[in-house]
Amino acid sequence: MHLQPRLWGLVQQLSQQMWEHATGRPYPDTAGVDATLDGDTAAVEVALVLHGHYSATSVADAVQRAVPPAVAAATGLTVTTVTVRITDIDLAPLLA
């Protein structure tokens, strides 16, 4: 069971099921990080699959606080924005 947002979520779920049926393999994890660089700055987008026991708001807030100093320490870039998208919520642990 997954929480999905509106019609777009249904389209994503159906496409994932079609991919799994066609390939016979589980759909790959959709979590990831994307950065858009502009000189010495970066806009970062983080897509997460959230474990059902965690609060989406708390996790998103923690990611938004942690990313700028981590990116600066690793690259010297200044992060201008951090966008956090929760792409899926894993409810399996809650149902066990």
N, C-alpha and C positions, 0 to 999 in steps of 0.2 A: 504494500500500500504506500502511495506517495501523495503528498500534497502538491497540487498543480494549480498554477494561476490561470483561470479563465480559459478561453478558447485556445490561446497560444500554447498553454500547458497541455491541453488535449492533443493538439497537433504534434507537439514534441513527444508526448508519450506514445502516440501511434507510430511515429517515425522510428522511435527506439525499438518498439515491438517488431516492426517490419524488418529493421536491421538485424535484430536477434534471430528472427525466423529465417531470413535469407542467409545469414552467415553461420548460424548454429552456435554463436558465441555470445556471452553477455555484452551488453552495451558498455563501452568504455566510460570510466569516470569522467564527468563533465567539469570537475573542479580545475581551476587553473588561474594563471596570472597573465595579464596583458599590460604592457607599458607603452605609452606613446611619448617619445622623446622630443624635446624642443630645446636645443642648445644644452644648457646645463640644468634643465628642469625635466621632470617626468610626471605624467598623469598615469596613475596606476588603477587598473580594474582587477578585482579579485573575485572569482566565481567559486563558491563553496558548496559542497554537499554537507549538510548539517546533520549531525547525530541528533536523534529525537529528544535526548535528555537535556539539550542545551537551549538557551533562549537566543533566538535569532538576533534580537536587538543587542544583547550583551556581547555576542560574538562579533557582530558587525562593528560595534563601538571599539572593542578590543583590537580588531584588525586595523581600523582606521587610526588608532593611536600608535600601534606598533610598526606599521609599514614605513612612515616617513623616516624615523631614526635608523631603521634597519637598512633601508635603501641608501641613505646618506652615508652610513658607516661602510657599506660594501662598495659603493660606487662614487661617492662624492656628489651625487646629484641631489637637487632639492625637489621634493615631491610637492606638486601644487594641489593635486586632488587625489583622493583615494575613494573609489567607488566599490562598494561591496554588493555583490549579487548572491543571494541564496538560490541556487539552481534546483535544489532538491532537498527533501528532508527524509532521512532514513528512519522510518518508524518501526522497523523490525525489532530493535531492542526493547521497545515499549510494549510490543505485542507478545514477547516471549515470557 
